[in-house]
Structure formats: C-alpha cells, structure tokens
C-alpha cells in the first residue's frame, strides 16, 4: 500500500459515517482526468527531481522542498488533530529517510526511472513489517507479491552499471523503508485530513534536513547555492513543494470526499509507469528488456497486493459455481 493509500484510507474512515452522503464507485470523466493529472505529476516529478538535484545538493534540496511545503500553506491550513509525536515521526520518516535518501540516490547513483520503480517496494515492506508488529497473518497472495517484488529488485541488482549502482539501489531501498515508516505512522492517524497532515509534518522535516545539509554539505555550499540559483531551478523546487505535494494531496483528499478508497487508490500504481516513461522521454534513460521485465515484476506485485482480496473472492465464487 502506498503512502497516499494509507492517508486516503484514514481520511475516508471519517467520511463513511452513516450521516455522510454515500461515496461513489465510478469516476466521472472530468474527475478521472484530474486524478490522472495528479498521478502524472507524481510520476514525472522524478525527472524534475533529477534536474534540480544536479544543481542543488540533495539534502539542501530536500530541506527547501519541505520548507515551501510548510510555508505559506500553514497560514491557511489548520494543524491536524493528531499527536505531535505522530506528526514528528511522520515528518522525519518522509522528509529525512524517504526524500533525503532518495535525493542522494538520484544524485548520480540510480536513474530517475528506476528510482520511481524501486521506491514502490515500500508497499511490500509495509505488509511485512505491519504483519510482524501487529501479529497480522500474511495471506498467500501477499507472499506471492513479496516474492515477485524481490525477484524484480534482484533483476535490477544484477544489472548495475555506472548509471545505476548497488549504492543507489541500497539508498533507494532505505528511502522505501522511510516511506514504510510513514505508512505505519499514518495508519495511527485515524480520520486525519490528508493535506493538513502532510503540510504540518513538514514543520519537522525541514529543520532536520537543514541541519543535515549544513553538517554534511557545508554552510558555504548552502550560501553559494542560494546566491546562484536561477529562476528555472527555483521553479523546480517550488514544483516539488506546491505541485507534487500540496496540489496532488489536495486532489487526493477532494476526490476521497466523493469516491471510495477502492476507486481512487489503484491509480497510484501508475506512478512508476509515468516515472519510467518520463525519464526515458526527457532524460534519454534507456529501457532495455531487463528493465522492462523488472518493472513488470514489481508492478504486478503491487497489483496483486492491491487487488488480491478481490481476485481471491472472484476465484472462490467461480470455483464454487463449477462444483455446484
């Protein structure tokens, strides 16, 4: 399950009360287009991420992203009714672990297209860790999905080169683990407003990332970079803060007020497809057969994880009909 899906599930729990209007199961053409736009922004943002990290040191870029995610939005959006410890944990998990490590990885250690794919392994990590911590039983389809995802990552690991290294793969997996931690924390934020949760968690992301940037990248690098940024790079920073974060999560929340989680959340599976396609088109990232096979394995694993219960129900229903 993606981080978006976890937040959506939590948000929708407060929207399915008896006194609320029934949620729809079928998107209108306009709403489907808006949702695809949000997913396309999330996927193609990996290209923007690569272009900006070529100019701005990775930890500094992550700090700027979350600074502008928090401000000026915090002046207009109320703080969510959730424990500060939960908000802080989410901010550090998503800000430092996920995007801090992801930006370092994309900075010459892994191609953006593969990064958009590998980081989706968080869905499998979330299942495994949640099952361990909560003593939840793991279904057979989830085990199959886990094996498929591992095989896909193994294919990627077997084809490392100068553009995609084992270090880059490892850093991206750490980013996926950060996303997983965020998923587990957001599960506890029942009924939270998605956009508010994301904006106010950035209050904890920015200071930590700024401190790490000054410590490892240096204050001189920070000052020199700020002084020499052009409008194109600032546009890339603000695109990640306002378009990829605020706008897209606002769209998620708005649609979840009208449609069921099962109708909206599967669109998140398109993120790595947009990511790999955009990286190939705009950055010239090659798509050899092995990369397509790895992508197919990981995406099929996510599909199985998302639709497993429904497929299992249909199989049992059809199986019962055959013998009655």
C-alpha positions as CSV (number, residue, x, y, z in Angstrom):
1,X,0.0,0.0,0.0
2,X,1.4,3.4,-0.9
3,X,1.7,6.3,1.5
4,X,-1.1,8.0,-0.4
5,X,-3.3,5.0,0.0
6,X,-2.7,4.8,3.8
7,X,-3.6,8.5,4.2
8,X,-6.6,8.1,2.0
9,X,-7.8,5.1,3.9
10,X,-7.5,7.0,7.2
11,X,-9.2,10.1,5.8
12,X,-12.0,8.1,4.3
13,X,-12.8,6.4,7.6
14,X,-14.3,9.6,8.8
15,X,-16.2,10.1,5.6
16,X,-18.0,6.7,5.7
17,X,-20.1,7.5,8.7
18,X,-23.9,7.0,8.4
19,X,-24.7,10.7,8.4
20,X,-22.4,11.3,5.4
21,X,-23.6,11.0,1.8
22,X,-22.8,7.7,0.1
23,X,-19.4,7.6,-1.7
24,X,-19.5,6.9,-5.4
25,X,-17.7,3.9,-7.0
26,X,-17.4,5.3,-10.6
27,X,-15.3,8.4,-11.5
28,X,-16.7,10.9,-13.9
29,X,-14.6,11.7,-17.0
30,X,-13.5,15.0,-15.5
31,X,-12.6,13.6,-12.1
32,X,-10.7,10.7,-13.8
33,X,-8.7,13.3,-15.8
34,X,-7.9,15.3,-12.7
35,X,-6.8,12.2,-10.8
36,X,-4.6,11.1,-13.8
37,X,-3.1,14.6,-13.7
38,X,-2.1,14.2,-10.1
39,X,-0.6,10.8,-10.7
40,X,1.3,12.1,-13.8
41,X,2.7,14.9,-11.7
42,X,3.9,12.4,-9.0
43,X,5.5,10.2,-11.6
44,X,7.1,12.8,-13.8
45,X,8.4,14.6,-10.7
46,X,11.3,12.2,-10.7
47,X,12.6,14.0,-13.8
48,X,12.2,17.4,-12.1
49,X,13.9,15.9,-9.0
50,X,16.9,14.8,-11.1
51,X,17.2,18.2,-12.9
52,X,17.2,20.1,-9.6
53,X,19.5,17.8,-7.7
54,X,22.0,18.4,-10.5
55,X,22.2,22.0,-9.3
56,X,21.3,21.9,-5.6
57,X,22.9,19.5,-3.1
58,X,20.5,16.7,-2.3
59,X,19.9,17.3,1.4
60,X,19.6,21.1,0.8
61,X,17.0,20.4,-2.0
62,X,15.0,18.2,0.4
63,X,15.1,20.9,3.0
64,X,13.9,23.5,0.6
65,X,11.1,21.2,-0.6
66,X,9.7,20.8,2.8
67,X,10.2,24.4,3.8
68,X,8.0,25.5,0.9
69,X,5.6,22.7,1.6
70,X,5.1,24.1,5.1
71,X,5.1,27.8,4.2
72,X,3.0,29.7,3.3
73,X,0.4,26.8,3.4
74,X,0.5,26.6,7.2
75,X,-1.0,30.1,7.4
76,X,-4.2,28.8,5.7
77,X,-4.4,25.2,6.8
78,X,-5.2,24.2,10.4
79,X,-2.9,21.8,12.2
80,X,-4.4,18.3,12.1
81,X,-5.8,16.8,15.3
82,X,-3.1,14.2,15.8
83,X,-0.4,13.7,18.5
84,X,2.7,15.8,17.9
85,X,4.8,12.7,18.3
86,X,3.0,11.0,15.4
87,X,3.3,14.2,13.3
88,X,7.0,14.5,14.1
89,X,7.7,10.8,13.3
90,X,5.9,11.1,10.0
91,X,7.8,14.2,9.1
92,X,11.2,12.7,9.9
93,X,10.3,9.4,8.1
94,X,9.1,11.0,4.9
95,X,11.3,14.1,4.9
96,X,14.7,12.7,6.1
97,X,14.5,8.9,5.4
98,X,12.4,8.9,2.2
99,X,13.3,12.1,0.4
100,X,16.7,12.7,2.0
101,X,18.0,9.3,0.9
102,X,16.0,9.4,-2.4
103,X,17.6,12.7,-3.5
104,X,21.0,11.4,-2.6
105,X,20.4,8.2,-4.7
106,X,19.1,10.2,-7.7
107,X,22.2,12.3,-7.5
108,X,24.2,10.1,-9.8
109,X,23.6,6.7,-8.1
110,X,20.4,5.5,-9.8
111,X,18.4,6.6,-12.8
112,X,15.1,8.5,-12.0
113,X,13.0,5.9,-13.8
114,X,14.3,3.0,-11.8
115,X,14.1,5.1,-8.6
116,X,10.4,5.7,-9.3
117,X,10.0,1.9,-9.5
118,X,12.3,0.7,-6.7
119,X,10.8,3.1,-4.1
120,X,7.4,1.5,-4.7
121,X,8.8,-1.6,-2.8
122,X,7.6,0.3,0.3
123,X,4.2,-1.4,-0.3
124,X,5.7,-4.8,0.3
125,X,7.8,-3.6,3.2
126,X,4.7,-2.2,4.8
127,X,2.9,-5.6,4.6
128,X,5.8,-7.5,6.1
129,X,6.6,-5.0,9.0
130,X,2.9,-4.5,9.8
131,X,2.3,-8.2,10.0
132,X,5.3,-8.6,12.3
133,X,4.5,-5.7,14.6
134,X,0.7,-6.3,14.8
135,X,0.9,-10.1,14.6
136,X,-1.2,-10.0,11.5
137,X,-1.5,-13.1,9.3
138,X,0.1,-12.8,5.9
139,X,-2.1,-14.1,3.1
140,X,-0.8,-16.4,0.3
141,X,-1.3,-13.7,-2.4
142,X,0.8,-11.3,-0.2
143,X,3.6,-13.8,-0.1
144,X,3.5,-14.2,-3.8
145,X,3.5,-10.5,-4.3
146,X,6.6,-10.2,-2.0
147,X,8.5,-12.9,-3.9
148,X,7.7,-11.2,-7.2
149,X,8.9,-7.8,-5.9
150,X,12.1,-9.4,-4.6
151,X,12.7,-11.0,-8.0
152,X,12.2,-7.7,-9.7
153,X,14.7,-6.0,-7.4
154,X,17.1,-8.9,-7.9
155,X,17.0,-8.3,-11.7
156,X,17.8,-4.6,-11.1
157,X,20.7,-5.5,-8.8
158,X,22.1,-7.9,-11.3
159,X,22.3,-5.2,-14.0
160,X,24.0,-2.4,-12.1
161,X,26.3,-0.1,-14.1
162,X,27.7,3.5,-13.9
163,X,24.2,5.0,-14.0
164,X,22.6,2.6,-11.5
165,X,24.9,1.3,-8.8
166,X,24.4,-1.0,-5.8
167,X,24.8,2.0,-3.6
168,X,22.0,3.8,-5.5
169,X,19.8,0.7,-5.2
170,X,20.5,0.5,-1.4
171,X,19.8,4.2,-0.9
172,X,16.5,3.9,-2.7
173,X,15.5,0.9,-0.6
174,X,16.3,2.9,2.5
175,X,14.0,5.6,1.1
176,X,11.4,3.0,0.6
177,X,11.8,2.0,4.3
178,X,11.3,5.6,5.3
179,X,8.1,5.6,3.3
180,X,7.1,2.4,5.1
181,X,7.6,4.0,8.5
182,X,5.5,6.9,7.3
183,X,2.8,4.4,6.3
184,X,2.8,2.8,9.7
185,X,2.5,6.1,11.5
186,X,-0.2,7.4,9.2
187,X,-2.2,4.3,9.9
188,X,-2.5,5.5,13.5
189,X,-3.6,9.0,12.5
190,X,-7.3,7.8,12.1
191,X,-9.6,10.4,10.4
192,X,-6.8,12.8,9.7
193,X,-7.1,15.4,6.9
194,X,-4.6,14.4,4.3
195,X,-3.4,17.8,3.2
196,X,-3.2,19.2,6.7
197,X,-1.2,16.1,7.8
198,X,1.3,16.5,5.0
199,X,1.8,20.2,5.3
200,X,2.2,20.3,9.1
201,X,4.5,17.3,9.2
202,X,6.9,19.4,7.0
203,X,7.5,21.5,10.1
204,X,9.6,18.6,11.5
205,X,11.2,17.6,8.1
206,X,12.7,21.0,7.3
207,X,14.8,21.7,10.4
208,X,16.2,18.1,10.4
209,X,17.1,18.3,6.7
210,X,18.6,21.8,7.1
211,X,20.8,20.6,10.0
212,X,22.0,17.6,8.0
213,X,22.7,19.7,4.9
214,X,24.8,22.2,6.9
215,X,26.6,19.3,8.6
216,X,27.4,17.2,5.6
217,X,27.2,19.6,2.6
218,X,28.6,22.7,4.4
219,X,27.3,26.2,5.1
220,X,29.5,27.6,2.3
221,X,27.9,25.3,-0.2
222,X,24.4,26.3,1.1
223,X,25.1,30.0,0.8
224,X,26.8,29.8,-2.6
225,X,23.9,27.6,-4.0
226,X,21.2,30.0,-2.7
227,X,23.0,33.0,-4.2
228,X,23.4,31.4,-7.6
229,X,20.1,29.8,-8.2
230,X,18.3,30.9,-11.3
231,X,14.5,31.0,-11.9
232,X,14.4,27.6,-13.6
233,X,15.9,25.9,-10.6
234,X,13.6,27.8,-8.2
235,X,10.7,26.7,-10.4
236,X,11.8,23.1,-10.0
237,X,12.0,23.4,-6.2
238,X,8.5,25.0,-6.0
239,X,7.1,22.5,-8.4
240,X,8.1,19.7,-6.0
241,X,6.6,21.6,-3.0
242,X,3.4,23.1,-4.4
243,X,2.5,20.9,-7.4
244,X,3.8,17.4,-6.4
245,X,3.0,17.8,-2.7
246,X,0.2,20.4,-1.9
247,X,-1.8,20.3,-5.2
248,X,-1.7,16.5,-5.6
249,X,-2.6,15.7,-2.0
250,X,-5.4,18.3,-2.2
251,X,-6.7,16.5,-5.2
252,X,-6.5,13.1,-3.4
253,X,-8.4,14.5,-0.4
254,X,-11.0,16.2,-2.6
255,X,-11.8,13.1,-4.5
256,X,-11.9,10.9,-1.4
257,X,-14.6,13.1,-0.1
258,X,-16.7,11.9,-3.1
259,X,-15.4,8.4,-4.0
260,X,-14.5,5.2,-2.3
261,X,-10.9,4.4,-1.5
262,X,-11.0,1.4,-3.8
263,X,-12.0,3.7,-6.7
264,X,-9.1,6.2,-6.2
265,X,-6.1,4.3,-4.7
266,X,-5.4,1.9,-7.6
267,X,-4.4,5.0,-9.7
268,X,-1.2,5.2,-7.6
269,X,0.0,2.1,-9.4
270,X,0.6,4.3,-12.5
271,X,3.2,6.4,-10.7
272,X,6.2,4.2,-11.7
273,X,4.9,3.9,-15.3
274,X,4.8,7.7,-15.6
275,X,8.2,7.9,-13.9
276,X,9.9,5.5,-16.2
277,X,8.3,6.9,-19.3
278,X,9.1,10.5,-18.5
279,X,12.7,9.6,-17.6
280,X,13.0,7.8,-21.0
281,X,11.5,10.7,-23.0
282,X,13.0,13.7,-21.2
283,X,16.3,12.3,-19.9
284,X,17.0,9.7,-22.5
285,X,17.1,6.8,-20.0
286,X,17.2,3.6,-21.9
287,X,14.6,0.9,-21.5
288,X,16.3,-2.4,-22.2
289,X,14.4,-5.7,-21.9
290,X,15.7,-6.5,-18.4
291,X,14.5,-3.2,-17.1
292,X,11.0,-3.8,-18.6
293,X,10.9,-7.3,-17.0
294,X,11.9,-5.9,-13.6
295,X,9.3,-3.2,-13.9
296,X,6.6,-5.8,-14.9
297,X,7.5,-7.9,-11.8
298,X,7.3,-5.1,-9.3
299,X,4.2,-3.5,-10.8
300,X,2.5,-7.0,-10.9
301,X,3.4,-7.4,-7.3
302,X,1.7,-4.1,-6.4
303,X,-1.3,-5.1,-8.5
304,X,-1.6,-8.4,-6.7
305,X,-1.1,-6.7,-3.3
306,X,-3.9,-4.2,-4.2
307,X,-6.4,-6.4,-5.9
308,X,-5.5,-9.7,-4.1
309,X,-8.6,-9.9,-1.9
310,X,-10.9,-9.1,-4.8
311,X,-9.3,-11.7,-7.0
312,X,-9.4,-14.3,-4.3
313,X,-13.2,-13.6,-3.8
314,X,-13.9,-13.9,-7.5
315,X,-11.8,-17.1,-7.7
316,X,-13.7,-18.7,-4.8
317,X,-17.0,-17.6,-6.3
318,X,-16.3,-19.1,-9.7
319,X,-14.7,-22.2,-8.1
320,X,-17.9,-22.8,-6.1
321,X,-20.1,-22.4,-9.2
322,X,-18.1,-25.1,-11.1
323,X,-18.8,-27.7,-8.4
324,X,-22.5,-26.8,-7.7
